[in-house]
Amino acid sequence: MNHWLRLFAADPFLHSLSEPEMEQAIQLIARSAEQDLLVDGDWYGDYKRLRIVAIKEQT
């Protein structure tokens, strides 16, 4: 989970923190996610990918 958070969450959400603050935040997030995402020693992270197509109406 720590690696995933560094890879996907650090830039958009944690980038304004100092390195020690970021590490502390990552540890806190991982600990809070353990109950739901850590199963028999393996992490499971579900996500939904949204694909959207927009069509501009011609006037």
C-alpha positions as CSV (number, residue, x, y, z in Angstrom):
1,M,0.0,0.0,0.0
2,N,2.8,2.4,0.8
3,H,4.3,1.9,-2.7
4,W,0.9,2.4,-4.3
5,L,0.3,5.6,-2.3
6,R,3.7,7.0,-3.3
7,L,3.1,6.2,-6.9
8,F,-0.5,7.4,-7.4
9,A,-1.3,9.7,-4.5
10,A,1.9,11.6,-3.8
11,D,1.8,14.0,-6.8
12,P,-1.9,15.0,-6.8
13,F,-2.6,14.9,-3.1
14,L,0.6,14.9,-1.0
15,H,3.0,17.0,-3.1
16,S,2.7,20.1,-0.8
17,L,4.0,18.1,2.2
18,S,7.7,17.8,3.2
19,E,9.2,14.4,2.8
20,P,8.8,13.5,6.5
21,E,5.2,14.8,6.5
22,M,4.5,12.8,3.3
23,E,5.9,9.6,4.9
24,Q,3.8,10.2,8.0
25,A,0.7,10.7,5.9
26,I,1.3,7.6,3.8
27,Q,1.8,5.5,7.0
28,L,-1.4,6.9,8.5
29,I,-3.4,6.3,5.3
30,A,-2.1,2.7,5.0
31,R,-2.9,1.9,8.6
32,S,-6.5,3.2,8.3
33,A,-7.0,1.2,5.1
34,E,-5.7,-2.1,6.5
35,Q,-9.1,-3.2,7.9
36,D,-10.7,-3.0,4.5
37,L,-7.9,-3.7,2.0
38,L,-5.5,-6.1,3.7
39,V,-6.7,-9.7,3.3
40,D,-4.5,-12.6,4.4
41,G,-1.4,-10.5,4.1
42,D,-2.2,-9.2,0.6
43,W,-3.4,-5.7,-0.3
44,Y,-6.5,-5.3,-2.5
45,G,-7.2,-1.9,-4.0
46,D,-10.4,-1.6,-6.0
47,Y,-10.9,1.3,-8.4
48,K,-13.3,2.3,-11.1
49,R,-12.1,3.6,-14.4
50,L,-14.5,6.1,-16.0
51,R,-14.4,6.7,-19.7
52,I,-16.4,9.6,-21.0
53,V,-17.1,10.8,-24.5
54,A,-18.4,14.3,-25.1
55,I,-20.0,15.4,-28.3
56,K,-20.4,19.1,-29.0
57,E,-23.8,19.9,-30.4
58,Q,-23.5,21.8,-33.6
59,T,-25.4,25.1,-33.7
